[in-house]
């Protein structure tokens, strides 16, 4: 039976289609509008449909599955290496066909609606956190120009500014008082939105066993567990824990040749947001290890490493360790216990 592979270069309104019935050969090309995209596949026999894992790819993947096709999402960075010539839609579609023939390129799982909902909540929360930090820094900088110093700590800024504005004898210029008050109100509104988003994450996470298991790991709380579930998709796509840590950019970058092996700093590949959350969790575990009355073996391991290599190296190594534990817990569908392997 003849197998058909269809590559789709996604865009907002126009989609480039390349149909291949023989490896390395494009037999048909189509350029479809958004309205005609699904009708084209509804009339086509079931096929393997290649898409880059970019914006809207997961939505179209789910729609194509409903029509009986097998969507395969490939990472854009992997596909880019196979593009020949200039950056055009035709060449991008052909590059998808070539990249799909490389068995070492692992497909990206199509996210469910629940996973994309969690992803959206994380993106919104991150955007509001950035805006909140920017407003706080702006207020601190403006008041510093007036010779007024605000104590360190995000939670101390708004109360300190409110106290200054309430004092008629403070050095805050009259023309600045109203806008500074509005800025403080904006910060309060942003904090309300952030807390509301975290409550929604908590509600959604309660119904997902994988998130409950991930939260049993030291250093992995609500944000990290829901982010891993939403952004990674399925831990089973990684054959080993090291592959998972490497995907997150928490393994050393290698530059080796012949008999000489050189391991440098972590690669920092993958999603920076996930890596940041795991690093923050590792720092929390490291801090807890110093005050624990009866340190467990994870505490003992990281404290010994800190003694040999220093605080920062120990924190990143622990973040990599937490990622590997998360892979094991997630893949085996069980909560973390003292007997869970941490190697």
C-alpha positions as CSV (number, residue, x, y, z in Angstrom):
1,X,0.0,0.0,0.0
2,X,1.3,3.4,-1.0
3,X,2.0,5.6,2.0
4,X,1.6,9.4,1.8
5,X,3.4,12.0,3.8
6,X,2.1,15.6,3.7
7,X,4.2,18.5,4.9
8,X,2.5,21.7,6.0
9,X,4.2,25.0,6.5
10,X,1.9,26.8,8.9
11,X,1.1,30.5,8.8
12,X,-1.7,32.8,10.0
13,X,-3.7,32.8,6.8
14,X,-1.9,30.9,4.0
15,X,-0.6,27.3,4.3
16,X,2.0,25.7,1.9
17,X,1.3,22.0,1.3
18,X,3.8,19.5,-0.1
19,X,2.6,16.0,-0.8
20,X,5.1,13.2,-1.0
21,X,4.3,9.6,-2.0
22,X,7.9,8.6,-2.4
23,X,10.8,9.4,0.0
24,X,12.7,12.5,-1.2
25,X,10.2,13.4,-4.0
26,X,7.4,16.0,-3.9
27,X,4.6,14.9,-6.1
28,X,2.1,17.7,-5.4
29,X,2.1,21.2,-4.1
30,X,-0.8,23.3,-2.9
31,X,-1.2,26.8,-1.4
32,X,-4.3,26.9,0.7
33,X,-6.1,29.6,2.6
34,X,-7.1,29.1,6.2
35,X,-10.8,28.4,5.2
36,X,-9.8,25.7,2.8
37,X,-7.2,23.9,5.0
38,X,-9.4,21.4,6.8
39,X,-11.6,20.7,3.8
40,X,-8.5,19.7,1.8
41,X,-7.6,17.1,4.4
42,X,-11.2,16.0,4.9
43,X,-11.2,14.9,1.2
44,X,-7.7,13.3,1.4
45,X,-6.9,9.7,2.4
46,X,-5.4,9.2,5.9
47,X,-1.8,10.3,5.8
48,X,1.1,11.3,8.0
49,X,1.0,15.1,8.3
50,X,4.2,16.9,9.2
51,X,4.0,20.3,11.0
52,X,6.6,22.5,12.7
53,X,5.8,22.7,16.5
54,X,5.1,26.4,16.3
55,X,2.1,28.6,17.0
56,X,-1.3,26.9,16.4
57,X,0.4,23.6,15.4
58,X,-1.1,21.7,18.4
59,X,-4.6,23.0,17.5
60,X,-4.2,21.9,13.9
61,X,-2.7,18.6,15.1
62,X,-5.8,17.8,17.1
63,X,-8.1,18.8,14.2
64,X,-6.2,16.5,11.8
65,X,-6.4,13.6,14.3
66,X,-10.2,14.0,14.2
67,X,-10.1,13.6,10.4
68,X,-8.1,10.3,10.7
69,X,-4.6,11.6,9.9
70,X,-1.5,11.1,11.9
71,X,0.0,14.5,12.8
72,X,3.8,14.6,13.5
73,X,5.2,17.8,15.0
74,X,8.9,18.5,14.6
75,X,10.9,21.1,16.5
76,X,11.6,24.1,14.3
77,X,15.3,24.1,15.2
78,X,15.7,20.6,13.9
79,X,13.8,21.4,10.6
80,X,15.9,24.5,9.9
81,X,19.0,22.5,9.2
82,X,17.4,20.7,6.3
83,X,16.2,23.8,4.4
84,X,18.0,24.4,1.1
85,X,18.2,27.8,-0.5
86,X,16.3,30.9,0.7
87,X,13.7,31.1,3.4
88,X,10.4,30.4,1.5
89,X,7.3,28.5,2.3
90,X,8.1,26.0,-0.4
91,X,11.5,25.3,0.9
92,X,10.2,25.1,4.5
93,X,7.7,22.4,3.5
94,X,10.4,20.5,1.7
95,X,12.6,20.7,4.7
96,X,9.9,19.1,6.8
97,X,9.9,16.1,4.5
98,X,13.7,15.8,4.7
99,X,13.8,16.2,8.5
100,X,11.1,13.5,9.0
101,X,13.5,10.9,7.5
102,X,16.0,11.4,10.3
103,X,15.1,8.9,13.0
104,X,17.2,10.8,15.6
105,X,14.7,13.8,15.5
106,X,12.0,12.9,18.0
107,X,8.5,14.3,17.3
108,X,6.9,16.7,19.7
109,X,3.6,15.2,21.2
110,X,0.4,17.0,20.3
111,X,-0.8,18.8,23.4
112,X,-4.2,18.4,24.7
113,X,-6.6,21.3,25.4
114,X,-5.9,20.9,29.1
115,X,-2.2,21.1,28.6
116,X,-2.5,24.2,26.4
117,X,-4.8,25.8,29.0
118,X,-2.1,25.4,31.7
119,X,0.5,26.7,29.2
120,X,-1.6,29.8,28.6
121,X,-2.1,30.4,32.4
122,X,1.7,30.2,32.9
123,X,2.4,32.6,30.0
124,X,-0.1,35.2,31.3
125,X,1.3,34.9,34.9
126,X,4.8,35.4,33.6
127,X,3.8,38.4,31.6
128,X,2.1,40.0,34.6
129,X,5.1,39.2,36.8
130,X,7.4,41.0,34.3
131,X,5.1,44.0,34.2
132,X,4.9,44.1,38.0
133,X,8.6,44.0,38.4
134,X,9.0,46.8,35.8
135,X,6.5,49.0,37.7
136,X,8.3,48.4,41.0
137,X,11.7,49.2,39.5
138,X,10.3,52.3,37.9
139,X,8.8,53.6,41.2
140,X,12.0,52.8,43.1
141,X,14.1,54.6,40.5
142,X,11.9,57.7,40.4
143,X,11.9,58.1,44.2
144,X,15.6,57.5,44.3
145,X,16.0,60.5,42.0
146,X,14.2,62.5,44.7
147,X,16.5,61.2,47.4
148,X,14.0,58.7,48.8
149,X,15.2,55.1,49.2
150,X,12.7,52.3,49.2
151,X,13.6,49.1,51.2
152,X,14.6,46.0,49.2
153,X,11.9,43.5,48.6
154,X,8.9,43.6,46.3
155,X,6.4,43.4,49.2
156,X,7.8,46.4,50.9
157,X,7.6,48.8,47.9
158,X,3.8,49.6,47.8
159,X,3.4,50.0,51.6
160,X,6.5,52.3,51.7
161,X,5.2,54.4,48.8
162,X,1.7,54.7,50.3
163,X,3.2,55.9,53.6
164,X,5.2,58.5,51.7
165,X,2.2,59.7,49.8
166,X,0.1,59.9,53.0
167,X,2.7,62.1,54.6
168,X,2.2,65.7,53.5
169,X,5.7,66.7,54.7
170,X,7.5,64.0,52.6
171,X,9.8,65.0,49.8
172,X,7.6,63.5,47.1
173,X,6.7,66.4,44.6
174,X,3.0,67.2,44.4
175,X,2.9,66.6,40.7
176,X,4.1,63.0,41.2
177,X,1.8,62.0,44.0
178,X,-1.2,61.1,41.9
179,X,0.7,59.1,39.3
180,X,2.7,57.2,41.9
181,X,-0.6,56.3,43.6
182,X,-2.0,55.0,40.3
183,X,1.2,53.0,39.8
184,X,0.7,51.4,43.2
185,X,-2.9,50.6,42.4
186,X,-1.7,49.0,39.1
187,X,0.8,46.8,41.1
188,X,-2.0,45.8,43.4
189,X,-4.2,44.8,40.5
190,X,-1.4,42.8,38.9
191,X,-0.8,40.9,42.1
192,X,-4.5,40.1,42.3
193,X,-4.4,38.7,38.7
194,X,-1.3,36.7,39.6
195,X,-2.9,35.2,42.6
196,X,-6.1,34.4,40.7
197,X,-4.1,32.6,38.0
198,X,-2.3,30.6,40.7
199,X,-5.7,29.6,42.1
200,X,-6.8,28.4,38.7
201,X,-3.6,26.4,38.3
202,X,-4.3,24.8,41.7
203,X,-7.8,23.9,40.7
204,X,-6.8,22.4,37.4
205,X,-3.8,20.5,38.9
206,X,-5.9,18.7,41.5
207,X,-7.6,16.6,38.8
208,X,-4.4,15.5,37.1
209,X,-2.5,12.5,38.7
210,X,0.8,13.4,37.1
211,X,0.8,16.8,38.7
212,X,0.0,15.4,42.1
213,X,2.9,12.9,41.8
214,X,5.3,15.7,40.6
215,X,4.4,17.9,43.6
216,X,5.5,15.1,46.0
217,X,9.2,15.8,44.9
218,X,11.2,18.2,47.1
219,X,11.6,21.5,45.4
220,X,8.8,21.0,42.9
221,X,5.6,22.9,43.8
222,X,2.5,24.0,42.0
223,X,4.2,26.2,39.4
224,X,6.9,23.7,38.4
225,X,4.6,20.7,38.4
226,X,1.9,22.3,36.2
227,X,4.6,23.8,33.9
228,X,6.3,20.5,33.4
229,X,3.0,18.7,32.6
230,X,1.9,21.5,30.2
231,X,5.2,22.2,28.4
232,X,6.7,18.7,28.2
233,X,3.5,16.8,27.4
234,X,4.6,13.2,28.2
235,X,7.7,12.0,30.0
236,X,7.5,8.7,28.1
237,X,8.9,10.4,25.0
238,X,12.3,10.4,26.7
239,X,14.0,7.0,26.9
240,X,16.1,7.9,30.0
241,X,16.2,10.5,32.8
242,X,19.4,12.0,31.3
243,X,17.6,12.6,28.0
244,X,15.0,14.5,29.9
245,X,17.5,16.6,31.8
246,X,19.3,17.2,28.5
247,X,16.1,18.4,26.9
248,X,15.8,21.0,29.7
249,X,19.3,22.2,29.1
250,X,20.6,21.0,32.5
251,X,23.4,18.7,31.3
252,X,27.0,19.8,30.4
253,X,27.7,21.0,26.9
254,X,30.3,18.7,25.3
255,X,33.1,19.6,23.0
256,X,35.1,16.4,22.5
257,X,37.3,14.9,19.8
258,X,39.3,11.6,19.6
259,X,40.4,10.6,23.1
260,X,39.9,14.0,24.6
261,X,36.5,14.6,26.2
262,X,35.6,18.1,27.3
263,X,32.5,18.9,29.4
264,X,31.7,22.5,30.0
265,X,28.8,24.5,31.4
266,X,25.2,23.4,31.0
267,X,23.9,23.7,27.5
268,X,20.9,25.9,28.4
269,X,18.9,24.3,25.6
270,X,15.1,23.9,25.8
271,X,12.7,26.0,27.6
272,X,14.3,28.7,29.8
273,X,11.1,29.0,31.9
274,X,11.2,25.3,33.0
275,X,14.9,25.5,33.7
276,X,14.4,28.6,35.9
277,X,11.6,27.0,37.9
278,X,13.7,23.9,38.6
279,X,16.7,26.0,39.5
280,X,14.6,28.0,42.0
281,X,13.3,24.8,43.5
282,X,16.9,23.4,43.8
283,X,18.0,26.5,45.6
284,X,15.1,26.1,48.0
285,X,16.0,22.5,48.7
286,X,19.7,23.5,49.2
287,X,18.6,26.1,51.7
288,X,16.4,23.6,53.5
289,X,19.3,21.1,53.6
290,X,21.3,23.5,55.8
291,X,18.6,23.8,58.4
292,X,17.3,20.2,58.4
293,X,17.5,18.5,61.8
294,X,17.8,15.1,60.1
295,X,19.0,15.5,56.6
296,X,17.9,12.8,54.1
297,X,20.2,11.3,51.5
298,X,19.3,14.0,48.9
299,X,20.3,16.7,51.4
300,X,23.5,14.8,52.2
301,X,24.4,14.5,48.6
302,X,23.9,18.2,47.7
303,X,25.7,19.4,50.9
304,X,28.7,17.3,50.1
305,X,28.7,18.6,46.5
306,X,28.4,22.2,47.7
307,X,31.4,21.6,50.0
308,X,33.5,20.4,47.0
309,X,32.3,22.7,44.2
310,X,30.5,25.7,45.7
311,X,26.9,26.9,46.0
312,X,26.1,27.7,42.4
313,X,27.4,24.4,40.9
314,X,25.6,22.5,43.6
315,X,22.3,24.3,42.9
316,X,22.4,23.6,39.2
317,X,23.5,19.9,39.8
318,X,20.5,19.6,42.1
319,X,18.2,21.1,39.5
320,X,19.4,18.4,37.1
321,X,18.8,15.8,39.8
322,X,15.3,17.0,40.4
323,X,14.6,16.8,36.7
324,X,15.7,13.2,36.6
325,X,13.6,12.4,39.7
326,X,10.6,14.1,38.0
327,X,11.1,11.9,34.9
328,X,11.1,8.7,37.1
329,X,8.1,9.7,39.2
330,X,6.2,10.9,36.1
331,X,7.0,7.9,34.0
332,X,6.3,5.3,36.7
333,X,3.1,7.1,37.8
334,X,3.9,7.1,41.5
335,X,4.7,9.7,44.2
336,X,8.2,10.4,45.3
337,X,9.4,8.4,48.4
338,X,12.7,8.0,50.2
339,X,13.2,4.8,48.1
340,X,12.8,6.6,44.7
341,X,16.1,6.4,42.8
342,X,17.9,9.8,42.6
343,X,20.9,8.8,40.5
